[in-house]
Amino acid sequence: MVLVDSHCHLDMFVGHDSHDNIIKRAFESNVHYMQTICTKLEDFPKILAIAENYKNVFTSVGIHPSEVREAISASELIRLAKNNRVIGLGETGLDYYYNKDITQHKLQKQSFEEHIKASCENKLPIIVHTREAEDDTYDIIASYKKTYNFPGLIHCFTASERFARKILDIGFYISVAGIVTFKNADKLRDIIKFTPLDRLLVETDSPYLAPVPKRGKINEPSYVKYVTEAIADLKGITFEKCAKQTTDNFFTLFNKACQFRDIPNEIIGDS
């Protein structure tokens, strides 16, 4: 049985623990693969270095919407995404929760569209963050979907049922984080119940959002097992079946990673 943490931030564990220890604990919990996500282009070199140091760690390239400071071009994203360890574009998207400024919203939309263009050019899935911006997020994705059949997911899903159904209808996946274990997450649990199992991924978004029973602690990839357990319970299936399907889903969506899927069953580092 193998699990994948489809979305974590290994570069943000500085001062908490070493990558060797974090990855060792993940492997002991059957989390054999991880994708460490880029949120700022200036941080991409150190994020890429982590992925290059561990053959079972992949990465993405992108700019989180809250980190967008100026207009960007798809050309730089396209160039960086050609690296063998880069399997996705993002995280990108729209976040209106913290910033209500219309000018900033325009910059986020422009950045989001450039990420989609890079996704289409590189034939890599797009990793989408959306918060209090469901309509604009959907409209942009749906608009480009009319011309390009690019794959993607909504990461750390917390949006509405209406948005979930619309995004599933146009072929996107939904990625579930530790929020699914929180007491006040009944709406999210209802969404997971109707979402097809073959369209779900699991993630930690670590070091944030530690699931029950680890609430209040620093989150880490090994805890993705608790997210998987929660989904299995909601779906009325075994943990093993849920683990296998969500792992298969990861490699179906992030198919550039398939070349590394059959690495030996051991902790693999190049250091």
C-alpha positions in Angstrom: 0.0 0.0 0.0 1.3 3.4 -1.1 0.1 6.9 -0.3 1.0 10.2 -2.0 1.0 13.6 -0.4 0.0 15.6 -3.5 0.6 19.0 -2.0 3.0 20.0 0.7 5.6 22.7 1.3 8.9 21.0 2.4 10.8 24.3 2.0 8.7 25.8 4.9 10.0 23.3 7.5 13.1 25.3 8.2 13.6 25.4 12.0 11.2 22.5 12.6 13.0 19.4 11.4 15.3 18.1 8.7 14.0 16.9 5.3 15.6 13.5 6.0 13.6 13.1 9.1 10.3 14.3 7.6 10.6 12.1 4.6 11.7 9.1 6.8 8.5 9.5 8.9 6.4 9.8 5.7 7.8 6.6 4.3 7.2 4.8 7.6 3.5 5.8 7.2 3.5 4.5 3.7 3.7 7.9 2.1 6.2 7.1 -0.6 5.7 10.1 -2.8 5.3 13.9 -2.2 4.9 17.0 -4.3 6.5 20.0 -2.7 4.7 23.1 -4.1 6.2 26.4 -5.3 4.5 29.6 -4.2 7.1 32.2 -5.3 9.5 32.1 -8.2 12.4 33.4 -6.2 12.0 30.3 -4.0 11.9 27.9 -6.9 15.7 27.1 -6.8 15.6 25.9 -3.2 12.4 24.0 -3.8 13.8 22.3 -6.9 16.9 21.4 -4.9 14.8 19.5 -2.4 13.1 17.5 -5.2 16.4 16.8 -6.9 17.8 15.5 -3.6 15.0 12.9 -3.2 13.9 10.7 -6.1 10.4 10.3 -4.5 9.8 14.0 -4.2 8.4 16.0 -7.1 7.8 19.8 -7.4 5.8 22.4 -9.2 6.5 25.9 -10.4 4.2 28.8 -9.8 3.1 31.9 -7.9 0.5 31.8 -5.2 -2.2 34.4 -5.9 -1.4 36.2 -2.6 2.3 36.5 -3.7 1.5 38.2 -7.1 3.2 41.6 -7.1 3.4 42.4 -10.8 2.3 41.2 -14.2 4.0 38.0 -15.3 4.6 36.2 -18.5 4.0 32.5 -19.3 7.4 32.3 -20.9 9.4 32.0 -17.6 6.9 29.4 -16.2 7.2 27.4 -19.5 11.0 27.4 -19.3 11.2 26.4 -15.6 8.5 23.7 -16.0 10.7 21.8 -18.5 12.8 20.5 -15.6 12.5 16.8 -15.1 11.3 17.2 -11.5 8.6 19.7 -12.3 5.2 17.9 -12.7 2.7 20.7 -12.3 2.0 24.4 -12.7 1.1 26.3 -9.5 0.0 26.9 -7.1 -1.9 29.6 -8.8 -5.5 30.9 -8.8 -7.4 33.6 -7.0 -7.6 34.6 -3.4 -9.8 37.6 -2.5 -10.0 36.7 1.3 -7.1 38.8 2.4 -6.9 41.4 -0.3 -10.0 43.3 -1.4 -8.2 45.6 -3.8 -9.5 45.4 -7.4 -6.1 46.2 -8.9 -4.7 43.2 -7.0 -7.5 41.1 -8.2 -6.7 42.0 -11.8 -3.0 41.1 -11.3 -4.1 37.7 -9.8 -6.3 37.0 -12.8 -3.5 37.9 -15.2 -1.1 35.6 -13.4 -3.7 32.8 -13.3 -4.2 33.0 -17.0 -0.4 33.0 -17.7 -0.2 29.8 -15.6 -2.9 28.2 -17.6 -1.1 29.1 -20.8 2.1 27.5 -19.4 0.1 24.5 -18.4 -1.2 24.1 -21.9 2.2 24.6 -23.5 4.0 22.1 -21.1 1.1 19.7 -21.0 1.2 19.7 -17.2 -1.8 20.0 -14.8 -2.5 23.2 -13.1 -2.8 23.4 -9.3 -5.5 25.9 -8.3 -6.0 27.8 -5.1 -9.3 29.6 -4.7 -10.7 31.5 -1.8 -13.7 33.8 -1.9 -13.3 33.9 -5.7 -15.3 30.9 -6.9 -17.1 32.6 -9.8 -14.0 34.3 -11.2 -12.0 31.1 -10.8 -14.5 29.0 -12.6 -15.1 31.6 -15.4 -11.3 31.7 -16.2 -10.9 27.9 -16.2 -14.1 27.4 -18.2 -13.1 30.1 -20.7 -9.7 28.4 -21.5 -11.3 25.0 -21.5 -13.3 26.0 -24.6 -10.0 26.0 -26.5 -7.6 23.9 -24.5 -8.2 20.6 -22.8 -5.8 21.2 -19.9 -6.0 19.1 -16.7 -6.0 20.4 -13.2 -7.2 20.3 -9.7 -8.6 22.5 -6.9 -6.2 22.0 -4.0 -7.2 22.0 -0.4 -10.9 22.2 -1.4 -13.1 24.3 0.8 -15.5 25.8 -1.7 -19.2 25.4 -2.2 -21.1 22.4 -3.5 -22.2 24.4 -6.5 -18.5 25.1 -7.4 -17.6 21.5 -6.8 -20.2 20.2 -9.2 -19.2 22.7 -11.9 -15.5 22.0 -11.6 -16.1 18.2 -11.7 -18.3 18.7 -14.8 -15.4 20.2 -16.7 -13.0 17.4 -15.8 -11.1 18.8 -12.8 -10.0 16.9 -9.7 -10.6 17.8 -6.1 -7.8 17.5 -3.6 -8.6 17.1 0.1 -6.6 18.2 3.0 -6.8 17.8 6.8 -9.8 20.2 7.0 -12.0 17.2 6.2 -11.3 16.0 9.8 -12.4 19.3 11.4 -15.6 19.5 13.4 -17.1 22.3 11.4 -16.4 20.7 8.0 -19.8 19.1 7.4 -20.3 20.8 4.1 -16.9 19.6 2.8 -17.7 16.1 3.9 -21.0 16.2 2.0 -19.1 17.3 -1.1 -16.7 14.4 -0.8 -19.5 11.9 -0.5 -20.8 12.8 -4.0 -17.4 13.3 -5.6 -16.4 10.2 -7.6 -13.5 8.4 -5.9 -11.5 8.5 -9.1 -11.5 12.3 -9.0 -10.1 12.7 -5.5 -6.5 13.3 -4.3 -5.2 13.6 -0.8 -2.8 16.2 0.5 -1.5 17.8 3.7 -0.7 21.4 2.6 1.9 21.0 5.4 3.2 22.5 7.5 -0.3 24.0 7.8 -3.7 22.5 8.6 -2.7 19.4 10.7 -5.7 17.0 10.7 -7.3 15.5 13.7 -5.8 13.8 15.8 -2.7 16.1 15.3 -4.5 19.4 15.5 -2.3 22.1 16.9 0.9 20.4 15.8 3.1 21.2 12.8 1.6 19.2 9.9 3.8 16.9 7.8 3.4 14.5 4.9 3.1 11.4 7.1 -0.3 12.8 8.4 -1.9 12.4 4.9 -2.9 9.0 6.2 -5.5 10.7 8.5 -7.0 12.5 5.4 -7.2 9.1 3.6 -8.9 7.5 6.6 -11.5 10.2 6.7 -12.3 9.9 3.0 -12.5 6.1 3.3 -15.0 6.4 6.1 -17.1 8.9 4.2 -17.1 6.6 1.1 -17.7 3.4 3.1 -14.7 1.7 1.7 -11.5 0.3 3.1 -8.5 2.4 3.8 -6.5 0.3 1.4 -8.9 0.9 -1.5 -8.9 4.6 -0.8 -5.1 4.7 -0.7 -4.8 2.8 -3.9 -7.3 4.9 -5.8 -6.0 8.3 -4.7 -2.5 7.2 -5.5 -3.6 6.1 -9.0 -5.4 9.4 -9.4 -2.2 11.3 -8.6 -0.2 9.5 -11.3 -3.1 9.8 -13.8 -3.3 13.6 -13.3 0.5 14.2 -12.8 1.5 11.7 -15.4 5.0 13.2 -15.8 5.7 11.6 -12.4 5.0 8.1 -13.7 8.6 7.7 -14.8 9.5 7.6 -11.1 6.6 5.5 -9.9 8.4 2.2 -9.7 11.4 3.4 -7.8 12.6 0.9 -5.2 10.7 0.6 -1.9 13.1 2.4 0.2 13.9 6.0 1.3 15.8 7.4 -1.6 18.0 10.5 -1.3 20.9 11.6 -3.5 22.7 13.2 -0.5 
